[in-house]
Amino acid sequence: MTVRDLALARASLVLLWWGTVVASLHDGGAAGIALLQRATGLSERTTLVIVLLGCAWDAAVGLWLLVRPGALACRVAAIGVIVMTVLATALAPALWLDPFGALLKNLPVLALLLLLARKETCA
């Protein structure tokens, strides 16, 4: 992979994380809250906290990958993907069957993060 290829891969991940924040908050978090409530039976307040914490994480990871890319940023992002995937699987395993790939997309994201981390600079 060239330096340009790595930069493009990193940019796609930044857009993925920030796009997730926008998608999660565009309606004040209502869609994510409703999805979590249906899947888990948790209260609205609890699901709101989960959505907001997820958005904060996604925004922070996207910013880190943009302004200070490196192997550490990629590894921390990969750990976050693993943790969120395990939590989502425990709370709502049916998300693996979501036609839009709610959890399935995490597999190529994880592979890309690990590839970038191996390249040492993440861009």
N, CA and C atoms as an extended XYZ file, in Angstrom:
369
Properties=species:S:1:pos:R:3:atomname:S:1:resname:S:1:resid:I:1 pbc="F F F"
N         0.843       -1.186        0.000 N   MET     1
C         0.000        0.000        0.000 CA  MET     1
C         0.881        1.240        0.000 C   MET     1
N         0.470        2.205       -0.794 N   THR     2
C         1.197        3.467       -0.822 CA  THR     2
C         0.730        4.368        0.321 C   THR     2
N         1.460        5.423        0.561 N   VAL     3
C         1.082        6.388        1.590 CA  VAL     3
C        -0.287        6.980        1.251 C   VAL     3
N        -0.528        7.205       -0.019 N   ARG     4
C        -1.834        7.744       -0.450 CA  ARG     4
C        -2.961        6.750       -0.163 C   ARG     4
N        -2.718        5.477       -0.412 N   ASP     5
C        -3.715        4.442       -0.122 CA  ASP     5
C        -4.047        4.411        1.367 C   ASP     5
N        -3.010        4.500        2.190 N   LEU     6
C        -3.203        4.479        3.636 CA  LEU     6
C        -3.980        5.708        4.106 C   LEU     6
N        -3.674        6.862        3.527 N   ALA     7
C        -4.396        8.088        3.887 CA  ALA     7
C        -5.865        7.982        3.494 C   ALA     7
N        -6.140        7.403        2.340 N   LEU     8
C        -7.527        7.215        1.902 CA  LEU     8
C        -8.256        6.253        2.829 C   LEU     8
N        -7.588        5.182        3.222 N   ALA     9
C        -8.199        4.220        4.140 CA  ALA     9
C        -8.512        4.894        5.473 C   ALA     9
N        -7.564        5.681        5.975 N   ARG    10
C        -7.781        6.381        7.247 CA  ARG    10
C        -8.921        7.379        7.119 C   ARG    10
N        -8.963        8.126        6.014 N   ALA    11
C       -10.039        9.109        5.798 CA  ALA    11
C       -11.400        8.420        5.766 C   ALA    11
N       -11.465        7.241        5.173 N   SER    12
C       -12.747        6.532        5.131 CA  SER    12
C       -13.204        6.146        6.530 C   SER    12
N       -12.260        5.793        7.403 N   LEU    13
C       -12.612        5.455        8.782 CA  LEU    13
C       -13.054        6.685        9.569 C   LEU    13
N       -12.384        7.808        9.353 N   VAL    14
C       -12.793        9.055       10.006 CA  VAL    14
C       -14.230        9.390        9.601 C   VAL    14
N       -14.526        9.298        8.306 N   LEU    15
C       -15.888        9.576        7.837 CA  LEU    15
C       -16.895        8.577        8.396 C   LEU    15
N       -16.496        7.329        8.530 N   LEU    16
C       -17.380        6.326        9.109 CA  LEU    16
C       -17.742        6.704       10.541 C   LEU    16
N       -16.742        7.061       11.358 N   TRP    17
C       -17.018        7.396       12.750 CA  TRP    17
C       -17.836        8.671       12.876 C   TRP    17
N       -17.476        9.702       12.131 N   TRP    18
C       -18.238       10.946       12.230 CA  TRP    18
C       -19.627       10.791       11.622 C   TRP    18
N       -19.730        9.991       10.557 N   GLY    19
C       -21.040        9.722        9.979 CA  GLY    19
C       -21.945        8.989       10.945 C   GLY    19
N       -21.363        8.118       11.740 N   THR    20
C       -22.135        7.406       12.758 CA  THR    20
C       -22.676        8.375       13.804 C   THR    20
N       -21.860        9.355       14.188 N   VAL    21
C       -22.314       10.370       15.148 CA  VAL    21
C       -23.491       11.143       14.564 C   VAL    21
N       -23.361       11.601       13.335 N   VAL    22
C       -24.440       12.359       12.688 CA  VAL    22
C       -25.702       11.509       12.576 C   VAL    22
N       -25.538       10.263       12.136 N   ALA    23
C       -26.700        9.377       11.994 CA  ALA    23
C       -27.361        9.103       13.337 C   ALA    23
N       -26.546        9.005       14.374 N   SER    24
C       -27.088        8.706       15.705 CA  SER    24
C       -27.794        9.897       16.333 C   SER    24
N       -27.376       11.104       15.977 N   LEU    25
C       -27.919       12.299       16.636 CA  LEU    25
C       -28.838       13.141       15.762 C   LEU    25
N       -28.998       12.789       14.491 N   HIS    26
C       -29.777       13.643       13.592 CA  HIS    26
C       -31.210       13.871       14.089 C   HIS    26
N       -31.744       12.924       14.802 N   ASP    27
C       -33.118       13.040       15.324 CA  ASP    27
C       -33.119       13.138       16.846 C   ASP    27
N       -32.023       13.642       17.373 N   GLY    28
C       -31.898       13.736       18.822 CA  GLY    28
C       -31.636       12.400       19.486 C   GLY    28
N       -31.245       11.410       18.702 N   GLY    29
C       -30.957       10.084       19.241 CA  GLY    29
C       -32.173        9.175       19.316 C   GLY    29
N       -33.328        9.659       18.857 N   ALA    30
C       -34.574        8.903       19.001 CA  ALA    30
C       -34.527        7.527       18.334 C   ALA    30
N       -33.968        7.453       17.126 N   ALA    31
C       -33.941        6.167       16.417 CA  ALA    31
C       -33.074        5.148       17.148 C   ALA    31
N       -31.904        5.576       17.596 N   GLY    32
C       -31.015        4.677       18.325 CA  GLY    32
C       -31.604        4.243       19.648 C   GLY    32
N       -32.244        5.185       20.326 N   ILE    33
C       -32.892        4.867       21.596 CA  ILE    33
C       -33.993        3.839       21.379 C   ILE    33
N       -34.822        4.065       20.360 N   ALA    34
C       -35.919        3.139       20.076 CA  ALA    34
C       -35.391        1.755       19.712 C   ALA    34
N       -34.337        1.703       18.904 N   LEU    35
C       -33.747        0.424       18.517 CA  LEU    35
C       -33.234       -0.326       19.744 C   LEU    35
N       -32.495        0.375       20.594 N   LEU    36
C       -31.972       -0.267       21.798 CA  LEU    36
C       -33.075       -0.710       22.755 C   LEU    36
N       -34.095        0.122       22.885 N   GLN    37
C       -35.197       -0.257       23.775 CA  GLN    37
C       -35.897       -1.507       23.281 C   GLN    37
N       -36.174       -1.572       21.976 N   ARG    38
C       -36.833       -2.754       21.416 CA  ARG    38
C       -35.969       -3.996       21.581 C   ARG    38
N       -34.676       -3.832       21.359 N   ALA    39
C       -33.777       -4.981       21.387 CA  ALA    39
C       -33.446       -5.446       22.802 C   ALA    39
N       -33.445       -4.510       23.758 N   THR    40
C       -32.944       -4.857       25.085 CA  THR    40
C       -33.964       -4.730       26.207 C   THR    40
N       -34.985       -3.910       26.007 N   GLY    41
C       -35.943       -3.654       27.076 CA  GLY    41
C       -35.435       -2.668       28.118 C   GLY    41
N       -34.290       -2.060       27.863 N   LEU    42
C       -33.750       -1.069       28.799 CA  LEU    42
C       -34.589        0.205       28.765 C   LEU    42
N       -34.477        1.007       29.796 N   SER    43
C       -35.250        2.249       29.878 CA  SER    43
C       -34.765        3.266       28.844 C   SER    43
N       -35.611        4.258       28.589 N   GLU    44
C       -35.246        5.314       27.643 CA  GLU    44
C       -34.015        6.074       28.132 C   GLU    44
N       -33.978        6.342       29.415 N   ARG    45
C       -32.839        7.078       29.975 CA  ARG    45
C       -31.525        6.292       29.803 C   ARG    45
N       -31.573        4.998       30.087 N   THR    46
C       -30.384        4.164       29.953 CA  THR    46
C       -29.930        4.096       28.506 C   THR    46
N       -30.867        3.910       27.601 N   THR    47
C       -30.496        3.819       26.188 CA  THR    47
C       -29.991        5.163       25.675 C   THR    47
N       -30.535        6.266       26.177 N   LEU    48
C       -30.020        7.581       25.788 CA  LEU    48
C       -28.560        7.718       26.213 C   LEU    48
N       -28.249        7.298       27.417 N   VAL    49
C       -26.868        7.353       27.904 CA  VAL    49
C       -25.961        6.503       27.012 C   VAL    49
N       -26.408        5.322       26.657 N   ILE    50
C       -25.615        4.442       25.792 CA  ILE    50
C       -25.371        5.100       24.438 C   ILE    50
N       -26.416        5.674       23.858 N   VAL    51
C       -26.278        6.346       22.556 CA  VAL    51
C       -25.302        7.511       22.664 C   VAL    51
N       -25.445        8.330       23.691 N   LEU    52
C       -24.562        9.491       23.844 CA  LEU    52
C       -23.116        9.090       24.112 C   LEU    52
N       -22.914        8.059       24.922 N   LEU    53
C       -21.550        7.570       25.158 CA  LEU    53
C       -20.938        7.016       23.864 C   LEU    53
N       -21.746        6.293       23.113 N   GLY    54
C       -21.270        5.783       21.826 CA  GLY    54
C       -20.897        6.911       20.874 C   GLY    54
N       -21.696        7.966       20.850 N   CYS    55
C       -21.404        9.117       19.988 CA  CYS    55
C       -20.127        9.824       20.432 C   CYS    55
N       -19.953        9.967       21.732 N   ALA    56
C       -18.743       10.609       22.242 CA  ALA    56
C       -17.505        9.788       21.851 C   ALA    56
N       -17.604        8.481       22.000 N   TRP    57
C       -16.505        7.599       21.616 CA  TRP    57
C       -16.207        7.728       20.127 C   TRP    57
N       -17.251        7.644       19.302 N   ASP    58
C       -17.064        7.718       17.855 CA  ASP    58
C       -16.441        9.047       17.439 C   ASP    58
N       -16.905       10.145       18.020 N   ALA    59
C       -16.354       11.458       17.695 CA  ALA    59
C       -14.883       11.541       18.099 C   ALA    59
N       -14.556       11.023       19.280 N   ALA    60
C       -13.176       11.067       19.763 CA  ALA    60
C       -12.250       10.226       18.884 C   ALA    60
N       -12.694        9.028       18.527 N   VAL    61
C       -11.866        8.161       17.678 CA  VAL    61
C       -11.673        8.802       16.311 C   VAL    61
N       -12.745        9.325       15.731 N   GLY    62
C       -12.631        9.989       14.430 CA  GLY    62
C       -11.660       11.159       14.475 C   GLY    62
N       -11.737       11.958       15.527 N   LEU    63
C       -10.839       13.100       15.675 CA  LEU    63
C        -9.396       12.639       15.862 C   LEU    63
N        -9.192       11.620       16.700 N   TRP    64
C        -7.850       11.101       16.935 CA  TRP    64
C        -7.226       10.597       15.636 C   TRP    64
N        -7.987        9.838       14.858 N   LEU    65
C        -7.466        9.317       13.594 CA  LEU    65
C        -7.170       10.430       12.593 C   LEU    65
N        -7.883       11.544       12.724 N   LEU    66
C        -7.658       12.663       11.814 CA  LEU    66
C        -6.428       13.480       12.204 C   LEU    66
N        -6.325       13.849       13.473 N   VAL    67
C        -5.281       14.800       13.864 CA  VAL    67
C        -3.992       14.145       14.372 C   VAL    67
N        -4.061       12.959       14.911 N   ARG    68
C        -2.867       12.276       15.437 CA  ARG    68
C        -2.869       10.804       15.022 C   ARG    68
N        -2.899       10.543       13.728 N   PRO    69
C        -2.942        9.146       13.298 CA  PRO    69
C        -1.671        8.423       13.708 C   PRO    69
N        -1.831        7.187       14.005 N   GLY    70
C        -0.689        6.362       14.374 CA  GLY    70
C        -1.156        4.977       14.753 C   GLY    70
N        -0.200        4.123       14.985 N   ALA    71
C        -0.523        2.742       15.331 CA  ALA    71
C        -1.348        2.664       16.606 C   ALA    71
N        -1.027        3.507       17.593 N   LEU    72
C        -1.777        3.474       18.853 CA  LEU    72
C        -3.239        3.852       18.624 C   LEU    72
N        -3.478        4.891       17.849 N   ALA    73
C        -4.859        5.304       17.557 CA  ALA    73
C        -5.623        4.165       16.885 C   ALA    73
N        -4.983        3.492       15.953 N   CYS    74
C        -5.636        2.381       15.252 CA  CYS    74
C        -5.908        1.209       16.186 C   CYS    74
N        -4.965        0.924       17.066 N   ARG    75
C        -5.156       -0.191       18.004 CA  ARG    75
C        -6.271        0.113       19.010 C   ARG    75
N        -6.296        1.333       19.515 N   VAL    76
C        -7.365        1.716       20.453 CA  VAL    76
C        -8.717        1.677       19.743 C   VAL    76
N        -8.768        2.174       18.510 N   ALA    77
C       -10.008        2.114       17.740 CA  ALA    77
C       -10.441        0.664       17.535 C   ALA    77
N        -9.485       -0.212       17.243 N   ALA    78
C        -9.808       -1.630       17.038 CA  ALA    78
C       -10.349       -2.254       18.326 C   ALA    78
N        -9.743       -1.921       19.447 N   ILE    79
C       -10.254       -2.420       20.732 CA  ILE    79
C       -11.673       -1.923       20.959 C   ILE    79
N       -11.924       -0.662       20.633 N   GLY    80
C       -13.279       -0.112       20.756 CA  GLY    80
C       -14.282       -0.847       19.885 C   GLY    80
N       -13.885       -1.160       18.658 N   VAL    81
C       -14.772       -1.910       17.757 CA  VAL    81
C       -15.085       -3.273       18.353 C   VAL    81
N       -14.079       -3.932       18.884 N   ILE    82
C       -14.288       -5.257       19.488 CA  ILE    82
C       -15.221       -5.154       20.693 C   ILE    82
N       -14.955       -4.207       21.576 N   VAL    83
C       -15.780       -4.049       22.780 CA  VAL    83
C       -17.224       -3.732       22.403 C   VAL    83
N       -17.415       -2.778       21.491 N   MET    84
C       -18.783       -2.413       21.103 CA  MET    84
C       -19.498       -3.567       20.405 C   MET    84
N       -18.766       -4.330       19.618 N   THR    85
C       -19.370       -5.470       18.931 CA  THR    85
C       -19.797       -6.539       19.938 C   THR    85
N       -18.954       -6.806       20.924 N   VAL    86
C       -19.295       -7.788       21.955 CA  VAL    86
C       -20.501       -7.305       22.768 C   VAL    86
N       -20.495       -6.037       23.163 N   LEU    87
C       -21.627       -5.492       23.921 CA  LEU    87
C       -22.917       -5.535       23.106 C   LEU    87
N       -22.829       -5.106       21.850 N   ALA    88
C       -24.026       -5.121       21.004 CA  ALA    88
C       -24.527       -6.546       20.792 C   ALA    88
N       -23.611       -7.486       20.653 N   THR    89
C       -23.998       -8.887       20.484 CA  THR    89
C       -24.701       -9.395       21.733 C   THR    89
N       -24.187       -9.017       22.895 N   ALA    90
C       -24.813       -9.454       24.150 CA  ALA    90
C       -26.189       -8.829       24.328 C   ALA    90
N       -26.326       -7.550       23.964 N   LEU    91
C       -27.598       -6.847       24.156 CA  LEU    91
C       -28.622       -7.155       23.069 C   LEU    91
N       -28.151       -7.307       21.830 N   ALA    92
C       -29.081       -7.478       20.701 CA  ALA    92
C       -28.436       -8.335       19.612 C   ALA    92
N       -28.326       -9.642       19.828 N   PRO    93
C       -27.653      -10.503       18.859 CA  PRO    93
C       -28.290      -10.491       17.462 C   PRO    93
N       -29.550      -10.133       17.387 N   ALA    94
C       -30.215      -10.082       16.077 CA  ALA    94
C       -29.597       -9.030       15.162 C   ALA    94
N       -28.813       -8.100       15.713 N   LEU    95
C       -28.168       -7.086       14.877 CA  LEU    95
C       -27.191       -7.700       13.868 C   LEU    95
N       -26.741       -8.935       14.127 N   TRP    96
C       -25.892       -9.610       13.149 CA  TRP    96
C       -26.655       -9.912       11.868 C   TRP    96
N       -27.982       -9.979       11.960 N   LEU    97
C       -28.811      -10.276       10.789 CA  LEU    97
C       -29.376       -9.027       10.138 C   LEU    97
N       -29.022       -7.853       10.665 N   ASP    98
C       -29.509       -6.590       10.098 CA  ASP    98
C       -29.064       -6.479        8.640 C   ASP    98
N       -29.998       -6.201        7.718 N   PRO    99
C       -29.639       -6.140        6.296 CA  PRO    99
C       -28.676       -5.000        5.955 C   PRO    99
N       -28.570       -4.012        6.823 N   PHE   100
C       -27.629       -2.917        6.585 CA  PHE   100
C       -26.271       -3.170        7.240 C   PHE   100
N       -26.095       -4.320        7.846 N   GLY   101
C       -24.811       -4.706        8.398 CA  GLY   101
C       -24.425       -3.992        9.675 C   GLY   101
N       -25.392       -3.773       10.553 N   ALA   102
C       -25.130       -3.038       11.795 CA  ALA   102
C       -23.892       -3.560       12.523 C   ALA   102
N       -23.749       -4.845       12.630 N   LEU   103
C       -22.565       -5.420       13.273 CA  LEU   103
C       -21.606       -6.047       12.261 C   LEU   103
N       -22.126       -6.558       11.188 N   LEU   104
C       -21.290       -7.232       10.196 CA  LEU   104
C       -20.228       -6.295        9.627 C   LEU   104
N       -20.550       -5.006        9.485 N   LYS   105
C       -19.592       -4.044        8.950 CA  LYS   105
C       -18.379       -3.893        9.858 C   LYS   105
N       -18.517       -4.272       11.112 N   ASN   106
C       -17.392       -4.143       12.036 CA  ASN   106
C       -16.229       -5.062       11.672 C   ASN   106
N       -16.502       -6.155       10.993 N   LEU   107
C       -15.427       -7.080       10.624 CA  LEU   107
C       -14.447       -6.459        9.625 C   LEU   107
N       -14.902       -5.878        8.491 N   PRO   108
C       -13.925       -5.233        7.610 CA  PRO   108
C       -13.315       -3.972        8.236 C   PRO   108
N       -14.063       -3.256        9.076 N   VAL   109
C       -13.499       -2.098        9.767 CA  VAL   109
C       -12.348       -2.552       10.660 C   VAL   109
N       -12.548       -3.615       11.383 N   LEU   110
C       -11.510       -4.155       12.257 CA  LEU   110
C       -10.285       -4.582       11.443 C   LEU   110
N       -10.515       -5.258       10.341 N   ALA   111
C        -9.405       -5.690        9.485 CA  ALA   111
C        -8.617       -4.486        8.971 C   ALA   111
N        -9.320       -3.443        8.555 N   LEU   112
C        -8.642       -2.249        8.060 CA  LEU   112
C        -7.842       -1.559        9.169 C   LEU   112
N        -8.412       -1.465       10.346 N   LEU   113
C        -7.691       -0.866       11.473 CA  LEU   113
C        -6.429       -1.654       11.811 C   LEU   113
N        -6.522       -2.962       11.812 N   LEU   114
C        -5.356       -3.783       12.134 CA  LEU   114
C        -4.287       -3.678       11.051 C   LEU   114
N        -4.706       -3.579        9.796 N   LEU   115
C        -3.762       -3.377        8.703 CA  LEU   115
C        -3.062       -2.026        8.859 C   LEU   115
N        -3.835       -0.982        9.136 N   LEU   116
C        -3.235        0.343        9.319 CA  LEU   116
C        -2.303        0.367       10.518 C   LEU   116
N        -2.686       -0.279       11.603 N   ALA   117
C        -1.842       -0.319       12.800 CA  ALA   117
C        -0.507       -1.013       12.486 C   ALA   117
N        -0.575       -2.015       11.674 N   ARG   118
C         0.649       -2.744       11.299 CA  ARG   118
C         1.592       -1.881       10.469 C   ARG   118
N         1.020       -0.954        9.751 N   LYS   119
C         1.836       -0.062        8.909 CA  LYS   119
C         2.516        1.013        9.747 C   LYS   119
N         2.287        0.991       11.065 N   GLU   120
C         2.930        1.848       12.055 CA  GLU   120
C         2.454        3.299       12.071 C   GLU   120
N         2.173        3.899       10.931 N   THR   121
C         1.827        5.318       10.948 CA  THR   121
C         0.344        5.555       10.842 C   THR   121
N        -0.405        4.573       10.418 N   CYS   122
C        -1.851        4.684       10.229 CA  CYS   122
C        -2.176        5.694        9.139 C   CYS   122
N        -1.240        6.085        8.318 N   ALA   123
C        -1.491        6.929        7.138 CA  ALA   123
C        -0.203        7.265        6.439 C   ALA   123
